[in-house]
Amino acid sequence: MAEILIAEDDPEIREWIGVALTKAHYQVRTVADGAAALVAYAERRPDLLILDIMMPKKSGYDVCADLRKRDRRLPILMLTAKTTENDKVLGLDMGADDYMTKPFGFGELKARVAALLRRANMPPAGEAGEKIVVGSHTVDVDAQRLLSADGTSVDLTPLELGLLRFLAAHPGEAVSRDALLNALWGFSYMGTTRTLDQRINLLRKKLAGDADRIETVYGKGYRLRA
């Protein structure tokens, strides 16, 4: 049974999420602030973290950034009452895998949680030592890192790695947004394509001078240029 850690300072929302996920047969722990979330993580690593942004003692942004230094593979779902795009992009940039804007329903919550857990538990595909070349960058799949020609490297989240691998499996092809969403978020995903577009933009930032290798195919999706 997967264990989910919920960090949310609003007691009603925290209780509602906890009860809903318990009924969905997940094991649940809850905390009320960012500092407590870090303590709970240190005591026992959860299988997934649901993390509110605006919390006392330590914000969700800070918690996410802190955990990503230690744990690249922990699925993190951010909750936000903010509706501006910059707030959502900042959460993804800190290393969150997905976000949900309050208010949301149980169906969407369950779908997002299931998709994140499924992706986190996927065994690595392909041959051991598999590498993907994107311009002057190399993707080390086993290490989940993006290596540049000058020897520097940057960590990839599981979602970013999945995007690169899926695009690399279809070199030169225009891959639709729906195909990417279905492959990486699952057929039950209830969010919008904007989440995908934001993640692609953040991935391009990590590729720096090779950002243009991921081309936008207007009206359809994306293509990895050979």
C-alpha positions as CSV (number, residue, x, y, z in Angstrom):
1,M,0.0,0.0,0.0
2,A,1.5,3.3,-1.1
3,E,2.0,5.9,1.7
4,I,1.2,9.5,1.0
5,L,2.4,12.5,3.1
6,I,0.1,15.5,3.1
7,A,1.5,18.9,4.1
8,E,-1.4,21.4,4.3
9,D,-2.0,24.1,6.9
10,D,-5.7,24.3,6.4
11,P,-7.2,21.7,8.8
12,E,-10.4,21.2,6.7
13,I,-8.6,20.7,3.5
14,R,-6.0,18.5,5.2
15,E,-8.7,16.3,6.7
16,W,-10.7,16.1,3.5
17,I,-7.7,15.0,1.4
18,G,-6.6,12.5,4.1
19,V,-10.1,10.9,4.4
20,A,-10.5,10.8,0.6
21,L,-7.1,9.1,0.0
22,T,-7.6,6.7,2.9
23,K,-10.9,5.6,1.3
24,A,-9.0,5.1,-1.9
25,H,-6.8,2.6,0.0
26,Y,-3.7,4.7,0.5
27,Q,-1.8,5.0,3.8
28,V,-1.8,8.6,4.8
29,R,0.2,10.8,7.1
30,T,-0.5,14.5,7.6
31,V,1.4,17.6,8.8
32,A,0.4,21.2,9.1
33,D,3.5,23.1,8.1
34,G,6.6,23.0,5.9
35,A,9.1,22.3,8.7
36,A,7.0,19.4,9.9
37,A,6.9,18.0,6.3
38,L,10.7,17.8,6.3
39,V,10.8,16.1,9.7
40,A,8.1,13.6,8.6
41,Y,10.1,12.9,5.4
42,A,13.3,12.3,7.4
43,E,11.5,9.9,9.7
44,R,10.1,7.8,6.9
45,R,10.2,8.5,3.1
46,P,6.7,8.5,1.7
47,D,5.8,7.2,-1.8
48,L,4.3,10.6,-2.7
49,L,4.2,14.1,-1.2
50,I,1.2,16.4,-1.5
51,L,2.5,19.8,-0.7
52,D,0.6,23.0,-0.2
53,I,2.5,26.2,-1.3
54,M,1.5,28.7,1.3
55,M,2.4,27.2,4.7
56,P,3.9,28.6,8.0
57,K,7.5,28.0,9.0
58,K,8.6,26.9,5.6
59,S,6.8,27.4,2.3
60,G,6.0,24.6,-0.1
61,Y,8.5,26.1,-2.5
62,D,11.2,25.8,0.1
63,V,10.3,22.3,1.1
64,C,10.3,21.2,-2.6
65,A,13.7,22.8,-3.3
66,D,15.1,21.2,-0.1
67,L,13.9,17.7,-0.9
68,R,15.0,17.8,-4.5
69,K,18.6,18.2,-3.3
70,R,18.3,14.9,-1.6
71,D,15.6,12.9,-3.5
72,R,15.2,13.3,-7.3
73,R,12.6,10.5,-7.5
74,L,10.1,11.4,-4.9
75,P,6.8,12.3,-6.7
76,I,5.6,15.8,-5.5
77,L,2.1,17.1,-6.2
78,M,1.8,20.8,-5.3
79,L,-1.4,22.5,-4.2
80,T,-2.0,26.1,-4.8
81,A,-4.7,28.6,-4.3
82,K,-2.9,31.0,-6.6
83,T,-4.0,31.1,-10.2
84,T,-1.2,33.0,-11.9
85,E,0.9,31.1,-14.3
86,N,4.2,32.3,-12.7
87,D,3.2,30.7,-9.4
88,K,2.6,27.4,-11.0
89,V,5.8,27.6,-13.1
90,L,7.8,28.4,-10.0
91,G,6.6,25.2,-8.3
92,L,7.5,23.1,-11.4
93,D,10.8,24.9,-11.6
94,M,11.5,23.9,-8.0
95,G,11.1,20.3,-8.9
96,A,7.4,19.5,-8.4
97,D,6.0,16.9,-10.8
98,D,2.5,18.3,-11.0
99,Y,0.2,20.9,-9.4
100,M,-3.5,21.3,-8.7
101,T,-5.3,24.6,-8.2
102,K,-7.8,24.8,-5.3
103,P,-10.6,24.0,-5.3
104,F,-10.5,20.6,-6.9
105,G,-12.6,17.4,-6.8
106,F,-11.8,14.0,-5.5
107,G,-11.8,12.5,-9.0
108,E,-9.1,14.8,-10.2
109,L,-7.0,14.3,-7.0
110,K,-7.2,10.5,-7.3
111,A,-6.3,10.6,-11.0
112,R,-3.3,12.8,-10.4
113,V,-2.0,10.7,-7.5
114,A,-2.4,7.5,-9.4
115,A,-0.6,8.8,-12.4
116,L,2.3,10.1,-10.3
117,L,2.7,6.8,-8.4
118,R,2.4,4.8,-11.6
119,R,5.2,6.8,-13.3
120,A,7.4,6.7,-10.2
121,N,7.1,2.9,-10.0
122,M,7.8,2.3,-13.7
123,P,10.9,0.2,-14.1
124,P,13.5,1.8,-16.4
125,A,13.0,0.7,-19.9
126,G,15.7,-0.1,-22.5
127,E,19.2,-1.4,-22.1
128,A,21.3,-0.8,-19.0
129,G,23.4,2.3,-19.5
130,E,21.0,3.8,-22.1
131,K,21.9,7.3,-23.2
132,I,20.0,9.8,-25.3
133,V,21.7,12.5,-27.2
134,V,20.1,15.9,-27.5
135,G,22.4,18.2,-29.4
136,S,25.5,18.7,-27.3
137,H,23.8,17.2,-24.2
138,T,23.6,13.5,-23.2
139,V,20.8,12.1,-21.1
140,D,22.1,9.5,-18.6
141,V,18.9,7.5,-18.0
142,D,20.2,5.4,-15.2
143,A,21.5,8.4,-13.2
144,Q,18.5,10.6,-14.3
145,R,20.9,13.4,-15.2
146,L,21.4,15.7,-18.2
147,L,25.1,16.0,-19.1
148,S,26.5,18.9,-21.1
149,A,29.6,18.9,-23.3
150,D,31.7,20.8,-20.8
151,G,31.1,18.1,-18.1
152,T,28.5,19.9,-16.0
153,S,25.3,18.2,-15.3
154,V,21.8,18.9,-14.0
155,D,19.2,16.6,-12.4
156,L,16.1,15.6,-14.2
157,T,12.8,14.9,-12.6
158,P,11.1,11.6,-13.5
159,L,8.6,13.5,-15.6
160,E,11.3,15.4,-17.5
161,L,13.2,12.1,-18.1
162,G,10.0,10.5,-19.4
163,L,9.4,13.4,-21.8
164,L,12.9,13.2,-23.3
165,R,12.7,9.4,-23.6
166,F,9.3,9.5,-25.3
167,L,10.3,12.2,-27.7
168,A,13.6,10.4,-28.4
169,A,11.7,7.2,-29.2
170,H,10.0,9.2,-32.0
171,P,12.9,11.2,-33.5
172,G,11.8,13.8,-36.1
173,E,8.2,13.0,-35.6
174,A,5.5,15.5,-34.5
175,V,4.2,14.0,-31.2
176,S,0.8,15.2,-30.2
177,R,0.1,16.7,-26.8
178,D,-2.5,14.1,-26.2
179,A,0.0,11.3,-26.9
180,L,2.4,12.8,-24.4
181,L,-0.2,13.3,-21.7
182,N,-1.5,9.8,-22.1
183,A,1.9,8.3,-22.0
184,L,3.2,10.2,-19.0
185,W,0.2,11.3,-17.0
186,G,-2.2,8.5,-17.9
187,F,-5.5,8.2,-19.8
188,S,-7.4,9.3,-16.6
189,Y,-5.5,12.6,-16.4
190,M,-8.0,15.5,-15.9
191,G,-5.7,18.5,-16.2
192,T,-5.0,20.7,-19.1
193,T,-2.2,20.7,-21.8
194,R,-0.8,23.8,-20.1
195,T,0.9,21.6,-17.5
196,L,2.7,19.8,-20.3
197,D,3.6,23.1,-22.1
198,Q,5.1,24.5,-18.9
199,R,7.1,21.4,-18.2
200,I,8.5,21.5,-21.8
201,N,9.5,25.1,-21.3
202,L,11.4,24.2,-18.1
203,L,13.1,21.3,-19.8
204,R,14.2,23.6,-22.5
205,K,15.8,25.8,-19.9
206,K,17.8,22.9,-18.7
207,L,18.9,22.2,-22.3
208,A,20.2,25.8,-22.5
209,G,21.9,26.2,-25.9
210,D,20.1,23.0,-27.2
211,A,16.6,24.3,-26.2
212,D,15.6,24.6,-29.9
213,R,16.1,20.9,-30.3
214,I,12.6,20.5,-28.8
215,E,10.5,22.1,-31.5
216,T,6.9,23.2,-31.1
217,V,4.6,21.9,-33.8
218,Y,1.8,24.4,-33.8
219,G,-1.6,22.9,-33.5
220,K,-0.3,19.5,-32.6
221,G,2.5,19.1,-30.0
222,Y,6.3,18.7,-30.0
223,R,9.1,17.2,-32.0
224,L,12.7,16.3,-31.0
225,R,14.9,17.5,-33.9
226,A,17.6,15.1,-34.8
